[in-house]
Amino acid sequence: MDNRAAVDVVRRYYHERHRQMNLVPADSDIVYELFLQAFHVQYELVQAAFKKGQIPATLAQQLQQEIVFDETGYIQNQQAFLS
């Protein structure tokens, strides 16, 4: 079969689409809680690294700003993460 590789690619695609279509929709409250926990952990990691002297204050501030930016983006676009 000359087209075996192409057939396998198409077959995997359709199997994945079928799997995705039959998934139970994500609970938006759980997804929101997980994102908030992840942002909180990021804050804690930056604070711990700063307290241990592993990163300077300027880097800690930049990282905190990035976390705030990401968190704001998530809150403003929550529905995109559930699709």
C-alpha positions as CSV (number, residue, x, y, z in Angstrom):
1,M,0.0,0.0,0.0
2,D,1.6,3.2,-1.1
3,N,-0.9,5.4,0.9
4,R,-0.6,3.5,4.2
5,A,1.0,6.5,6.0
6,A,-1.7,8.9,4.7
7,V,-4.4,6.4,5.7
8,D,-3.0,6.1,9.2
9,V,-2.8,9.9,9.6
10,V,-6.4,10.3,8.5
11,R,-7.5,7.4,10.8
12,R,-5.8,9.0,13.8
13,Y,-7.4,12.3,13.1
14,Y,-10.9,10.8,13.0
15,H,-10.3,8.8,16.1
16,E,-9.2,11.9,17.9
17,R,-12.1,14.0,16.7
18,H,-14.5,11.2,17.8
19,R,-12.9,11.1,21.2
20,Q,-13.1,14.9,21.6
21,M,-16.8,15.0,20.5
22,N,-17.7,12.4,23.1
23,L,-15.9,14.0,26.0
24,V,-17.9,15.3,29.0
25,P,-17.8,19.1,28.9
26,A,-15.4,20.6,31.5
27,D,-17.0,22.0,34.6
28,S,-16.3,25.8,34.3
29,D,-16.1,26.2,38.1
30,I,-13.4,23.5,38.3
31,V,-11.4,24.9,35.4
32,Y,-11.6,28.4,37.0
33,E,-10.5,27.0,40.4
34,L,-7.6,25.2,38.8
35,F,-6.4,28.3,37.0
36,L,-6.6,30.4,40.1
37,Q,-4.6,27.8,42.0
38,A,-2.0,27.7,39.3
39,F,-1.6,31.5,39.4
40,H,-1.3,31.4,43.2
41,V,1.4,28.7,43.0
42,Q,3.3,30.9,40.5
43,Y,3.1,33.9,42.9
44,E,4.4,31.7,45.7
45,L,7.3,30.3,43.6
46,V,8.4,33.8,42.7
47,Q,8.2,35.0,46.3
48,A,10.1,32.0,47.6
49,A,12.9,32.4,45.0
50,F,13.2,36.1,45.9
51,K,13.3,35.4,49.6
52,K,16.0,32.8,49.1
53,G,18.0,35.3,47.1
54,Q,17.8,33.2,44.0
55,I,16.4,36.1,41.9
56,P,16.8,39.9,42.2
57,A,13.8,42.2,43.1
58,T,13.7,43.5,39.5
59,L,13.2,40.0,38.1
60,A,10.6,39.2,40.8
61,Q,8.7,42.3,39.9
62,Q,8.8,41.4,36.2
63,L,7.6,37.9,36.9
64,Q,4.8,39.1,39.1
65,Q,3.7,41.5,36.4
66,E,3.6,38.6,33.9
67,I,1.5,36.5,36.2
68,V,-0.9,39.4,36.7
69,F,-1.1,39.9,32.9
70,D,-1.7,36.2,32.3
71,E,-4.4,36.0,35.1
72,T,-6.2,39.1,33.7
73,G,-6.1,37.6,30.2
74,Y,-7.6,34.4,31.6
75,I,-10.3,36.1,33.5
76,Q,-11.3,38.2,30.5
77,N,-11.3,35.2,28.1
78,Q,-12.5,32.4,30.3
79,Q,-14.8,30.9,27.7
80,A,-11.9,30.3,25.3
81,F,-10.4,27.9,27.8
82,L,-13.5,25.8,28.0
83,S,-14.0,25.3,24.3
